[in-house]
Amino acid sequence: MAITKETAEPATPELSGLDEPEKLTHSAHSSTTGQVEPASAAAPTDQTPRSPDGNDVKGGTTAGSPQSNQPQHLTGVKLVVIVASVTMAVFLMLLDTSIVGTATPYITDEFHALQDIGWYAAAYQVASAPLQLLTGKIYQKFPLKWTFLGFFALFELGSVLCGAAQSSTMLVVGRAVAGMGSSGLFNGAMVILVASVPLHRRPPIMGMFMGISQLGVVCGPLIGGALTEYVSWRWCFYINLPVGGAFALFLMILHVPEQAPKPSFVSALPTLFRDLDLIGFSLMSPAAIMLLLALEYGSGTYPWNSSVVIGLFCGAGATCIVWLVWNWRRGDKALVPVSMARRRVVWSGAITQALMLAPMFMISYFLPIYFQAVKGVSPSKSGVYVLPNIMGQLLTAFLSGFMVQRTGYILPYVMFACATTAVGTGLLALLSPSTPTGEWVGFQLISGLGRGFGLQMCLLAVQTVLKPAEVPLAISLLMFTQFLTSSVFLVVGNAIFDVVLRAQLAAQAPAVDAQAVIDAGTTGFRAGVVGPADLAGVVLAYANSCKPVFALAAAAPAAAFFVAPFLGMVDVRKGKKAAPPKGDEKA
């Protein structure tokens, strides 16, 4: 019996009513269940690949493969290796941001350059921050794998320069090079995961990525303390080479799918200046640099009311205004596309994530100070004492991914994360010289558990709502906002700590030289600088100085709690917003 055309063709679901994110999600689901993807069954009407801005791509690649415009995702061993590789790269990058604090006393002892201490961290930040927004455009324009490996190679080069430094100046240059490389690592890792994993399977994998990689921030004092105490401060930087090199090699030999068409490098060159909005970048980067320099100088080198600091703040503000005007005039071709930035899920996600995660850097910096100065433990042991904070964050980062995959909705977990992080961090403000072990362990657990729930939520929200070509730009905006916010909170916290410590030393131990105590460091003041009669007063002064810092850290996620509802009820299972509030598209 003859078979008609209708019975020969497989039945496929209708996709005409779905928006673009839904089609991509359905395509990924069909490929995993064995169903035939409708878009591949029928001949497309237009085979011309297009770039993210809608222009024809000549000689470029299409999303997924040359034969199909449908997204191609990874499974099995390939997916595991890629996830592990990008996770370890970001872990090393975040470790590098916090490990240098432990190594600084040993570095200054060798180079005798006490005046350069601030630059060991500032050079990294100043080089990294301005490039973060530009990396979104770069990943949108060029192949994901090789762009990511390029940034990672630059980061590794900076680590080599730091480890082999023969002078303080060489170390500062190495930190700047590493900062430039780090600017594209987190954004690139996120975009690679988005390209490799379908949306409905992404939450648990994102949870593992965020949970493990973010451990770099809180593991810095632990690993750095052990390396500087038992090996050499140089291995705080050399450690990036063998570990990072191995995972970079794995990534190099594997295929990373592209979820949006990319032009070839040669065809992209004529319009590269315009497509990357380098004019906008040249306006934005000085504003970010001047802001970071003002914060760095004001926290130690110059008084806050000095002409240098005030001039830098004014210059940053004026340049930022000029950039905002330029960005608005450029519209969707700007460094930060206007229509994307006006979407509620983007701006609310950026603010919520920045405020919710600001305490992470403050806790990783000031909690070891409490343990070393107040409890009298060594730098390496203080790293062990912050393990409850690490383990709580790791546990809920994993758990939240599976919970979101099952329930679909993001907002409830964001609200819970903000509230719990605020409570746990606020409890740290109760720490005193007599606080028992059970309490400081419990306080850290609460703070870490809450923060772990929120690590990936805002990033998942923007991935769910935006088109694949917009995701690199949105992620770079969220990371840029988080970086600047964390820097501001850390500097303000340090300024508060310094002012309160001096006042507390005068009140609790009036017989000691306050400047000598501060210069001796958190552990050195016990070695002959402070006599037995004044030791209890100095310890109490340090404990009281940490209290307002932890209170400030708790205020950030408390504020995020009131911004988070603007994210709306995003459902990652459907790839769209469920019952979006009126006016969600724009502010």
SULKA-V283562 format. One record per backbone hydrogen bond with DSSP energy under -0.5 kcal/mol. NH is the residue of the N-H (numbers start at 1). CO is the residue of the C=O. Records with the same first field share a line. If there is no record, write none. Layout:
NH->CO, CO
This chain:
4->2
8->4
9->5
18->15
23->19
24->20
25->21
26->22
27->23
28->24
29->25
30->26
31->27
32->28
33->29
34->30
35->30
40->37
41->37, 38
42->38
49->47
51->55
54->51
57->49
58->56
59->57
61->262
64->258
65->63, 68
68->65
74->196
78->75
79->75
80->76
81->77
82->78
83->79
84->80
85->81
86->82
87->83
88->84
89->85
90->86
91->87
92->88
93->89
94->90
95->91
96->92
97->93, 94
98->94, 95
99->95
100->96
101->98
102->99
103->99
104->100
106->103
107->103
108->104
109->105
110->106
111->107
112->108
116->113
117->114
119->116
120->116, 117
121->117, 118
122->118
123->119
125->121
126->122
127->123
128->124
129->125
130->126
131->128
132->128, 129
133->129
134->130
135->131
136->132, 133
137->133
138->134
139->135
140->136
141->137
142->138
147->143
148->144
149->145
150->146
151->147
152->148
153->149
154->150
155->151
156->152
157->153
158->154
159->155
160->156
161->157
162->158
163->159
164->160
165->162
171->167
172->168
173->169
174->170
175->171
176->172
177->173
178->174
179->175
180->176
181->177
182->178
183->179
184->181
185->182
186->182
188->184
189->185
190->186
191->187
192->188
193->189
194->190
195->191
196->192
197->193
201->198
202->198, 199
203->199
204->401
205->201
206->202
207->203
208->204
209->205
210->206
211->207
212->208
213->209
214->210
215->212
216->213
217->214
218->214
219->215
220->216
223->219
224->220
225->221
226->222
227->223
228->224
229->225
230->226
231->227
232->227
235->232
236->233
237->234
238->234
239->235
240->237
241->238
242->238
243->239
244->240
245->241
246->242
247->243
248->244
249->245
250->246
251->247
252->248
253->249
254->250, 251
257->255
262->61
264->58
268->264
269->265, 266
270->266
271->268
272->269
275->271
276->272
277->274
278->273
281->277
282->278
283->279
284->280
285->281
287->283
288->284
289->285
290->286
291->287
292->288
293->289
294->290
295->291
296->292
297->293
298->294
299->295
300->297
301->296
302->297
306->303
310->306
311->307
312->308
313->309
314->310
315->311
316->312
317->313
318->314
319->315
320->316
321->317
322->318
323->319
324->320
325->321
326->322
327->323
328->324
329->325
330->326
331->327
333->330
334->331
337->335
338->331
341->337
342->338
343->340
344->584
346->343
347->343
348->344
349->345
350->346
351->347
352->348
353->349
354->350
355->351
356->352
357->353
358->354
360->357
361->357, 358
362->358
363->359
364->360
365->361
366->362
367->363
369->365
370->366
371->367
372->368
373->369
374->369, 370
375->370
377->371
382->378
383->379
384->380
385->381
386->382
387->384
389->386
390->386
391->387
392->388
393->389
394->390
395->391
396->392
397->393
398->394
399->395
400->396
401->397
402->398
403->399
404->400
405->401
406->402
407->403
408->404
410->570
413->410
414->410
415->411
416->412
417->413
418->414
419->415
420->416
421->417
422->418
423->419
424->420
425->421
426->422
427->423
428->424
429->425, 426
430->427
431->428
435->432
439->436
440->436
441->437
442->438
443->439
444->440
445->441
446->442
447->443
448->444
449->445
450->446
451->447
452->448
453->449
454->450, 451
455->451, 452
458->454
460->456
461->457
462->458
463->459
464->460
465->461
466->462
470->467
471->467, 468
472->468
474->470
475->471
476->472
477->473
478->474
479->475
480->476
481->477
482->478
483->479
484->480
485->481
486->482
487->483
488->484
489->485
490->486
491->487
492->488
493->489
494->490
495->491
496->492
497->493
498->494
499->495
500->496
501->497
502->498
503->499
504->500
505->501
506->502
507->503
508->504
509->505
512->509
514->512
517->513
518->514
519->515
520->516
521->517, 518
524->520
525->521
526->523
527->524
528->526
530->525
534->531
535->531
536->532
538->534
539->535
540->536
541->537
542->538
543->539
544->540
545->541
546->542
547->543
548->544
549->545
550->546
551->547
552->548
553->549
554->550
555->551
556->552
557->553
558->554
559->555
560->556
561->557
562->558, 559
563->559, 560
564->560
566->563
567->564
568->565
570->568
571->576
572->408, 570
574->571
575->571
576->571
578->569
579->577
584->581
587->342
